[in-house]
Amino acid sequence: MNRRTTLLGLAEVLAWWAVLALLWLVFISTVSTLELVVGASAALVGAFAAWGTHRAVSGW
């Protein structure tokens, strides 16, 4: 991977993380510190899964 593809991959992971974290916040009833940590962690795992899936499907 060169610098450009690394930055594009990082931007894609960050975009997925932001969308998934926002969805998590919309669907929970109370926002506590523990909920924020769990939601951010779960969104990060989901973001890497989505990025990997997109990369595998597109032949990147």
LODRENSE-900606 format. One record per atom (N, C-alpha, C): residue in one letter; atom name; x, y, z. Coordinates in nm, 3 decimals, always signed. Layout:
+------+------+---------+---------+---------+
| type | atom |      xx |      yy |      zz |
+------+------+---------+---------+---------+
|    A |   CA |       X |       Y |       Z |
...
+------+------+---------+---------+---------+
***
This chain:
+------+------+---------+---------+---------+
| type | atom |      xx |      yy |      zz |
+------+------+---------+---------+---------+
|    M |    N |  +0.084 |  -0.117 |  +0.000 |
|    M |   CA |  +0.000 |  +0.000 |  +0.000 |
|    M |    C |  +0.089 |  +0.124 |  +0.000 |
|    N |    N |  +0.052 |  +0.217 |  -0.083 |
|    N |   CA |  +0.126 |  +0.342 |  -0.082 |
|    N |    C |  +0.055 |  +0.443 |  +0.009 |
|    R |    N |  +0.109 |  +0.561 |  +0.016 |
|    R |   CA |  +0.057 |  +0.662 |  +0.109 |
|    R |    C |  -0.087 |  +0.700 |  +0.076 |
|    R |    N |  -0.118 |  +0.712 |  -0.051 |
|    R |   CA |  -0.254 |  +0.753 |  -0.092 |
|    R |    C |  -0.357 |  +0.649 |  -0.051 |
|    T |    N |  -0.331 |  +0.522 |  -0.076 |
|    T |   CA |  -0.428 |  +0.418 |  -0.040 |
|    T |    C |  -0.439 |  +0.404 |  +0.112 |
|    T |    N |  -0.330 |  +0.428 |  +0.183 |
|    T |   CA |  -0.336 |  +0.425 |  +0.329 |
|    T |    C |  -0.426 |  +0.535 |  +0.381 |
|    L |    N |  -0.413 |  +0.655 |  +0.328 |
|    L |   CA |  -0.497 |  +0.766 |  +0.371 |
|    L |    C |  -0.643 |  +0.744 |  +0.334 |
|    L |    N |  -0.667 |  +0.689 |  +0.215 |
|    L |   CA |  -0.805 |  +0.660 |  +0.175 |
|    L |    C |  -0.866 |  +0.552 |  +0.264 |
|    G |    N |  -0.789 |  +0.452 |  +0.297 |
|    G |   CA |  -0.837 |  +0.348 |  +0.387 |
|    G |    C |  -0.868 |  +0.403 |  +0.525 |
|    L |    N |  -0.781 |  +0.488 |  +0.576 |
|    L |   CA |  -0.804 |  +0.549 |  +0.706 |
|    L |    C |  -0.928 |  +0.638 |  +0.704 |
|    A |    N |  -0.946 |  +0.714 |  +0.598 |
|    A |   CA |  -1.064 |  +0.799 |  +0.586 |
|    A |    C |  -1.191 |  +0.716 |  +0.579 |
|    E |    N |  -1.185 |  +0.603 |  +0.510 |
|    E |   CA |  -1.303 |  +0.516 |  +0.501 |
|    E |    C |  -1.337 |  +0.455 |  +0.637 |
|    V |    N |  -1.236 |  +0.411 |  +0.710 |
|    V |   CA |  -1.260 |  +0.355 |  +0.843 |
|    V |    C |  -1.319 |  +0.462 |  +0.935 |
|    L |    N |  -1.265 |  +0.583 |  +0.930 |
|    L |   CA |  -1.317 |  +0.691 |  +1.014 |
|    L |    C |  -1.461 |  +0.726 |  +0.978 |
|    A |    N |  -1.494 |  +0.724 |  +0.850 |
|    A |   CA |  -1.630 |  +0.753 |  +0.807 |
|    A |    C |  -1.726 |  +0.645 |  +0.856 |
|    W |    N |  -1.688 |  +0.519 |  +0.840 |
|    W |   CA |  -1.771 |  +0.410 |  +0.890 |
|    W |    C |  -1.787 |  +0.420 |  +1.041 |
|    W |    N |  -1.679 |  +0.450 |  +1.112 |
|    W |   CA |  -1.685 |  +0.461 |  +1.257 |
|    W |    C |  -1.782 |  +0.571 |  +1.299 |
|    A |    N |  -1.776 |  +0.685 |  +1.233 |
|    A |   CA |  -1.865 |  +0.797 |  +1.267 |
|    A |    C |  -2.011 |  +0.759 |  +1.246 |
|    V |    N |  -2.041 |  +0.694 |  +1.135 |
|    V |   CA |  -2.179 |  +0.655 |  +1.107 |
|    V |    C |  -2.228 |  +0.552 |  +1.208 |
|    L |    N |  -2.147 |  +0.451 |  +1.235 |
|    L |   CA |  -2.189 |  +0.346 |  +1.328 |
|    L |    C |  -2.199 |  +0.398 |  +1.472 |
|    A |    N |  -2.108 |  +0.486 |  +1.513 |
|    A |   CA |  -2.116 |  +0.544 |  +1.647 |
|    A |    C |  -2.240 |  +0.631 |  +1.661 |
|    L |    N |  -2.274 |  +0.705 |  +1.557 |
|    L |   CA |  -2.395 |  +0.787 |  +1.560 |
|    L |    C |  -2.519 |  +0.699 |  +1.571 |
|    L |    N |  -2.524 |  +0.591 |  +1.497 |
|    L |   CA |  -2.636 |  +0.498 |  +1.507 |
|    L |    C |  -2.647 |  +0.439 |  +1.647 |
|    W |    N |  -2.534 |  +0.407 |  +1.706 |
|    W |   CA |  -2.534 |  +0.353 |  +1.842 |
|    W |    C |  -2.596 |  +0.455 |  +1.938 |
|    L |    N |  -2.556 |  +0.581 |  +1.927 |
|    L |   CA |  -2.609 |  +0.684 |  +2.016 |
|    L |    C |  -2.758 |  +0.707 |  +1.995 |
|    V |    N |  -2.805 |  +0.691 |  +1.873 |
|    V |   CA |  -2.946 |  +0.710 |  +1.845 |
|    V |    C |  -3.030 |  +0.599 |  +1.910 |
|    F |    N |  -2.979 |  +0.478 |  +1.913 |
|    F |   CA |  -3.057 |  +0.365 |  +1.959 |
|    F |    C |  -3.046 |  +0.333 |  +2.108 |
|    I |    N |  -2.956 |  +0.397 |  +2.181 |
|    I |   CA |  -2.950 |  +0.369 |  +2.324 |
|    I |    C |  -3.038 |  +0.469 |  +2.398 |
|    S |    N |  -3.086 |  +0.428 |  +2.515 |
|    S |   CA |  -3.177 |  +0.516 |  +2.588 |
|    S |    C |  -3.104 |  +0.611 |  +2.682 |
|    T |    N |  -2.999 |  +0.563 |  +2.749 |
|    T |   CA |  -2.923 |  +0.651 |  +2.838 |
|    T |    C |  -2.779 |  +0.654 |  +2.792 |
|    V |    N |  -2.719 |  +0.769 |  +2.805 |
|    V |   CA |  -2.580 |  +0.785 |  +2.762 |
|    V |    C |  -2.493 |  +0.798 |  +2.886 |
|    S |    N |  -2.423 |  +0.692 |  +2.918 |
|    S |   CA |  -2.327 |  +0.694 |  +3.028 |
|    S |    C |  -2.187 |  +0.675 |  +2.971 |
|    T |    N |  -2.088 |  +0.690 |  +3.055 |
|    T |   CA |  -1.950 |  +0.673 |  +3.009 |
|    T |    C |  -1.926 |  +0.532 |  +2.957 |
|    L |    N |  -1.979 |  +0.435 |  +3.028 |
|    L |   CA |  -1.962 |  +0.296 |  +2.985 |
|    L |    C |  -2.028 |  +0.272 |  +2.850 |
|    E |    N |  -2.147 |  +0.326 |  +2.830 |
|    E |   CA |  -2.216 |  +0.312 |  +2.701 |
|    E |    C |  -2.135 |  +0.377 |  +2.589 |
|    L |    N |  -2.075 |  +0.491 |  +2.615 |
|    L |   CA |  -1.993 |  +0.556 |  +2.512 |
|    L |    C |  -1.871 |  +0.472 |  +2.476 |
|    V |    N |  -1.806 |  +0.414 |  +2.576 |
|    V |   CA |  -1.687 |  +0.331 |  +2.550 |
|    V |    C |  -1.726 |  +0.206 |  +2.471 |
|    V |    N |  -1.832 |  +0.141 |  +2.515 |
|    V |   CA |  -1.878 |  +0.019 |  +2.446 |
|    V |    C |  -1.922 |  +0.052 |  +2.304 |
|    G |    N |  -1.997 |  +0.160 |  +2.287 |
|    G |   CA |  -2.043 |  +0.199 |  +2.155 |
|    G |    C |  -1.930 |  +0.236 |  +2.061 |
|    A |    N |  -1.834 |  +0.311 |  +2.111 |
|    A |   CA |  -1.719 |  +0.350 |  +2.028 |
|    A |    C |  -1.636 |  +0.228 |  +1.988 |
|    S |    N |  -1.619 |  +0.134 |  +2.082 |
|    S |   CA |  -1.543 |  +0.013 |  +2.052 |
|    S |    C |  -1.615 |  -0.075 |  +1.950 |
|    A |    N |  -1.744 |  -0.093 |  +1.970 |
|    A |   CA |  -1.822 |  -0.174 |  +1.877 |
|    A |    C |  -1.826 |  -0.110 |  +1.738 |
|    A |    N |  -1.836 |  +0.022 |  +1.735 |
|    A |   CA |  -1.837 |  +0.092 |  +1.606 |
|    A |    C |  -1.702 |  +0.078 |  +1.536 |
|    L |    N |  -1.594 |  +0.079 |  +1.612 |
|    L |   CA |  -1.461 |  +0.064 |  +1.551 |
|    L |    C |  -1.444 |  -0.076 |  +1.492 |
|    V |    N |  -1.489 |  -0.178 |  +1.564 |
|    V |   CA |  -1.483 |  -0.315 |  +1.511 |
|    V |    C |  -1.567 |  -0.326 |  +1.385 |
|    G |    N |  -1.687 |  -0.269 |  +1.388 |
|    G |   CA |  -1.774 |  -0.271 |  +1.271 |
|    G |    C |  -1.715 |  -0.194 |  +1.154 |
|    A |    N |  -1.647 |  -0.083 |  +1.184 |
|    A |   CA |  -1.585 |  -0.003 |  +1.078 |
|    A |    C |  -1.474 |  -0.080 |  +1.007 |
|    F |    N |  -1.391 |  -0.151 |  +1.084 |
|    F |   CA |  -1.286 |  -0.231 |  +1.022 |
|    F |    C |  -1.344 |  -0.347 |  +0.943 |
|    A |    N |  -1.454 |  -0.406 |  +0.992 |
|    A |   CA |  -1.519 |  -0.514 |  +0.919 |
|    A |    C |  -1.578 |  -0.463 |  +0.787 |
|    A |    N |  -1.641 |  -0.346 |  +0.791 |
|    A |   CA |  -1.697 |  -0.288 |  +0.669 |
|    A |    C |  -1.588 |  -0.251 |  +0.570 |
|    W |    N |  -1.478 |  -0.197 |  +0.620 |
|    W |   CA |  -1.366 |  -0.160 |  +0.532 |
|    W |    C |  -1.306 |  -0.285 |  +0.468 |
|    G |    N |  -1.286 |  -0.388 |  +0.547 |
|    G |   CA |  -1.230 |  -0.512 |  +0.493 |
|    G |    C |  -1.322 |  -0.576 |  +0.391 |
|    T |    N |  -1.451 |  -0.573 |  +0.418 |
|    T |   CA |  -1.548 |  -0.628 |  +0.324 |
|    T |    C |  -1.547 |  -0.548 |  +0.194 |
|    H |    N |  -1.547 |  -0.417 |  +0.204 |
|    H |   CA |  -1.543 |  -0.334 |  +0.084 |
|    H |    C |  -1.416 |  -0.359 |  +0.004 |
|    R |    N |  -1.307 |  -0.374 |  +0.074 |
|    R |   CA |  -1.179 |  -0.398 |  +0.006 |
|    R |    C |  -1.179 |  -0.534 |  -0.064 |
|    A |    N |  -1.237 |  -0.636 |  +0.000 |
|    A |   CA |  -1.242 |  -0.769 |  -0.060 |
|    A |    C |  -1.334 |  -0.773 |  -0.181 |
|    V |    N |  -1.446 |  -0.705 |  -0.173 |
|    V |   CA |  -1.543 |  -0.707 |  -0.282 |
|    V |    C |  -1.493 |  -0.627 |  -0.402 |
|    S |    N |  -1.428 |  -0.514 |  -0.377 |
|    S |   CA |  -1.386 |  -0.428 |  -0.487 |
|    S |    C |  -1.252 |  -0.471 |  -0.547 |
|    G |    N |  -1.183 |  -0.564 |  -0.484 |
|    G |   CA |  -1.054 |  -0.607 |  -0.537 |
|    G |    C |  -0.947 |  -0.500 |  -0.524 |
|    W |    N |  -0.954 |  -0.423 |  -0.418 |
|    W |   CA |  -0.866 |  -0.309 |  -0.394 |
|    W |    C |  -0.726 |  -0.349 |  -0.381 |
+------+------+---------+---------+---------+
***
